[in-house]
Amino acid sequence: MDLQNITGAIAEIAQSAGQFIRAERSKISNDDIELKGKASLVTYVDKETEKMIVNKLRQLLPEAGFITEEGTAGESGEEYKWVIDPLDGTTNFIHGIFPHSVSIALTQNNSPVAGVVYEIGQDELFAAWKNGGAYLNGESISVSKSSKHEDVLLATGFPYYNFEKLNEYLKVLEFFMIETRGMRRMGSAAVDLAYVACGRFDGFFEHALHAWDVAAGVLLVQEAGGKVSDFKGGDNYLFGKELVAANAGYFPAFFAKINQYLG
């Protein structure tokens, strides 16, 4: 399988989906917003975008299964699976703010081998394939070099439905607020990981995530020279609903603090 060509085709599909999302933004009204769960919103744009993506990916790799946020297509034990978030950052999208993004990954035996995150607001296309490096709009990218708490800018996502670790989460936030250059909460985990990959953020952590939030971003970070794990130091970050990612130099100190409070 030519992963570079596959990634190029994914990029075209993601950009096409992004164009549709951008065009529909002015048409959204409160009547179009559905509640999937507490503070978890969805619109017809999410659903229609996912259908478009799934149909095109089926033509690209007919033998692959799917893991999709909106349930357009399902998995059935295939070696290859597409993992799709058609609109990561729906709440941002509804409120007319950025970032929001399209995230598409191809996994082989549940390990990402190709991935694209298209951030719609700045028209930025992040892409990576296994052993092929990571790229932003065609230019090679790499993670940052910062290794000390006082030198880093970090990203996270606030819990919005699973609050069982809220006290521990607030403790680790307090530490990083005091000891680092600051924390950012962008509202799109896919973009957070892309920003770690290109060195804008030095690290990112979040819990209560899903595979479609992170599959493409994880590969971006890894191919850009960064490290990713779950909160216990293992590799259950795709389906374990928790993830810590950082540049290689900062990862040990960053992970140690996450593990202390949340592991």
Order of alpha helices (4+ residues) and beta strands (2+ residues): alpha-beta-beta-alpha-beta-beta-alpha-beta-beta-beta-beta-beta-beta-alpha-beta-alpha-beta-alpha-beta-beta-alpha
